[in-house]
Amino acid sequence: MNWTNLFIDSSSNLPYTHCHLCGTLVQGQSYALMKHFRRYPNQDMVVSDLEAVICRSCQVKMASSISESSRQNLQAFMQQAFDLEKRKAALLSEEQPAGLEAWLERCAVTHKEVDACLEFQVECHMRDGYPLFDLEYAMSPVCLSGEALEQMQQCLSKETKENYDRFMDQLTDLPPDLVEWFKRRPVLV
C-alpha cells in the first residue's frame, strides 16, 4: 500500500481544511482523521470510500456519546487485543524513528497484513496535515482490519450504536449506497 496520499482529501487531492461534522476550520489545531478503504482484488485497486476529519470539539462530543457499558467493553477489548507495550517496543526499536509504514503495515488487533485485508480503516491524530505519532499510548496512527472493526462493534451497546448512526448521518459527503454499510462501525478517534 502506498501511504503517500493518506493525509489528503481523495476527491480534491488537497489537504483537509474543515471538520466534516461541524464545519470548523481545522488548520492550526489538532484533529482526527479516519479513512476507510476497500480493496478490489480483481481490479488491483484500493479505494478510500469514507474519509472523515473530526475537530477536537466534535471528538469530545463523540466520546461523551459512548455509553458507560460500551466504554468499559471497548477498554477491556483494547487491553486484551492491543499489545501496546509490544507495539511501542517494536516501533521504538528502529535506529531511526519508525516510518509511517511500520505503524500501518498490519492491523493493530489481528496483525493481518494490510495488503491482505479486503477492508481496513486508518485513524490518526493530525495537525496541519501531518500525523501526530502517539508513543505514549502507541495508538496513532493505527490500522484496523475489517475483522477487528467487527470485533469492536460487538463491544458497543444499543445506545452507542444509535449515537454512532447519528454521527454517520452527519457525514454529508458519504455516497448514499454506503451509508447503511458504514453504520455501527466503531471509531477510535
Secondary structure, 3 states (H helix, E strand, C coil): CCCCCCCECCCCCCECCECCCCCCECCCCEEEEEEEEEEEHHHCEEEEEEEEEEEHHHHHHHHHCCCHHHHHHHHHHHHHHCCHHHHHHHHHCCCCCCCHHHHHCECCCCCCEHHHCCEEEEEEEEECCEECCECCCCCECEEEEHHHHHHHHCCCCHHHHHHHHHHHHHCCCCCHHHHHHHCCCCCCC
